[in-house]
Amino acid sequence: MRRSAIKGMFFGALSVFLILGLVPAASAVPTLTLFDGTTTVIVADGSGLDSSPIAGVVEYNNSIGNFFVNVTTGISSPVFAPGSMDLNSIDVTSTGGQLTITLSDTFNSLPVGLRGVNFAVGGTIVGGNIDFAVFTQAPGITLIGSSGPFAGLPFDGSFSGSFNNPGVFTLFETAHMTFDGFGTTSFDAFVQVPEPGILMLLGAGLAGLGLFRVRGKKS
């Protein structure tokens, strides 16, 4: 694994542990955590730092550390179905630095057992690199997957993984960026724990497509 990827994973994990120490998993509220290596900013849905009035949407629009532009939005339940979260951010620094952004939420309405997880991200970055990771606390910390590091514009990535849902779990979607000097990034990252019915419909659709192709060949 490349050094930048290891560094990114380290800070992603560090951000998760910060959340676990400061925000109880049982709060079940979408929460943004921003960490620049020195300062930690925690923005819970509906809190004084949240600039969005919509339940399930948490937004932070303010500078942090060397990043004089930071506009970050996290979207979760009830806007999305339980287990789906979207993290997007625009960040600009003139002097370099690092920033880890994490969106977390706790869910308890999904069936118990082995659950699949899908992740996809797209964006741009200039002057640095960025990588992404998805964790769960169910109840221990589990890394589901990672994507990156990315450097350049545009970039996109995806992965699929799984975890064992005990009934209540917290999902963490983390982005870590590093810049040596002036740099900017804009990204949109989406993670989903699909309902079993959705997977069944997808499988049935694929099976039907295969049958259609077979019949087409025979005719």
N, C-alpha and C positions, 0 to 999 in steps of 0.2 A: 504494500500500500504506500502511496506517495506521502511524503512528509506533511504536505498541506492538508491531505485528507485526514491523517491522524490528528493533526492539530485541530481541525474542524470538529471531528468527532469528540475530542476531549472537551472543547468548550461547549458543544451541544450537551454532553452528559453533565457538565458542570452547571449549565443553566437549569437542567431538570432537577438536580439536587437542590439548587437554590429555591426552586418552586416548592419542592416537597418540604423544605424547611420553613417556608414563609406562608404558603397558601395551603390550607387543609384540603385534601382530595375530596372530602365529603361536601365541600362547598357547592359543587356541581354548577359552577358559574364559568362561562368562557372568560379566560384571563390571558392577557399579554404580559410577558416578562421580557424586558430589554436589559442587556448587560454588556457594558463596554470594557470589561476587565477591571473596572473600579467601581462604577456606579450601577446600581440595580434599580430599575423602575418597574413597578408592578401595577398594571391597569386591569382591574376587574370590571366586568360588565355592570354598568349602572353606578360605578363609583365616580368620585369627583373628577378623576383624570380621564374618564371615558367621555369623548366628545360626541358619541352617537347616542341618540335617544331611543334607538330601536333595541328591543330585547333580543339577545342572540348575536348582536353586532357590537364589538368593542373596538374603539378607534383611539389612537394616540397620535397627535400632531404636534411635535415639539422637538427641539434639539436635545441631543444626549452626547456628552463627551465631545469628541472631535467631529461628530456628525451634526452639522448645522442645519441640515434638512433631514427630517425623518417623518414620514407619513405612513403609519402602519395600521392596517385593519385586519381584524380577525372575525370570521363569521362561523357560527356553530348553531346548535339547536337553540330555539325552535325555528329559526329561519330554514335550516337544513334538517333532514332526518337525523335522529340520534346516531352518532358514529361518523358523521361527515363534518369536516372542518376545512375552511379556506383561509390561508394566510397570504396577504399581499403587502408589499412595502416598497417605498421609494426612499433611497438614502443617498446623501451626498456628503463627502468630506473633502476638505482642502489640504489637510496635513497628514492624512493617513490614519490608521488605527484599526481596531477590530470591533465587531458588534455581533452579538448573538441575540436573536429574536425568537421567542417561543410562544406558541399559542397552545393553551391546554384547556381541557374540559373533562368533566366526569359524567359517565353514562351508566344507567342501570336498567334500561328497557330493551336490551338486546338479548337474545337467547344465550344460555350458558353453553360453553363448549368451545371447540376449536373454531376460530373465526379468521377469515381471510381479510387482508388489508391491501388496498390499492393506493398508490401515490403517483402524482404527476406534477411537474413543475415546468415553467417556461419563463424566460426573461432575458435581460441584458445586463452586462457588467463591463465596466471600463476601469482599468487601472488596478485591478485586484482579482481575487478569486472568492468563490462562494460555494458552500456545500450544504446539504440538507439531510435531516434524519428524522425518523419517527420512532417514538418510544411508547411503551405502556407502563403503567403501574397497576399490576393486577395479581397479587398485591406487590410483588417485587418489581424492580426496574428491569425491563426487557427491551432490547433494541430490536425493532422489527425490520428495519432496513435503512439504507442511506443512498444518496445520489450526489455525484460530484466527486472532486471539486470542478467547478466550471470557471473559465476565464475567457472572456470575449463576448461578442454579440452577433446574433442572438444565441441563447442556449436553451436546451430542453432535456428533460430526463424523466425517468419513471422507474418504479419497481413494485413488486408484489411480495407480500409476506403473510405471516399468520401469527396468532398468539392464542393462548387458552383463556377464555373469558370466564372468570369465576362468578359472574353475576353483576359486579360493580367494577368498573375499570376507568382509569384516567388515561387519556390520550394526549401525547405531547408531539407537536409538530415544530421542528426547530430549523432555523436558518443561521449559518455562521459565515460572516464575511470578514476579509482581511485586505487592507490597502496599505501600500508603502508611501503614497503621497496623494495627490488629487485622485479621487475616484467616485464613481456613482454606480448604483445598481437599481434596477426595477424588476420585480418578480411577482409571480402569482403561483402559489403552491396549494394543491388540493389533496386531501387524504380522505379515504372512505372505507368504512367497514360495512360492506353491503349486507342487506337483509338476505336470509337464505332464499326467500321467494324470488328475489332479483336474480340470484345466481341460477336458480332453477329455470327461470324464464330465458336467461341468456343461453343456458345449455340446450334448452328445447329449441331455441331459435337457430343455434349453430347446427343442431342435429337435423332440423328441417331444411336448412340450407344445403347440408351434405346430401340429404335424400333428393332434393330438387336437382342437384348436380348429377347424381347417379341416374335419375330418370331422364335427364336431358341427354346424357351420353347414350342411353339405350335407344332413345327415339331417333 
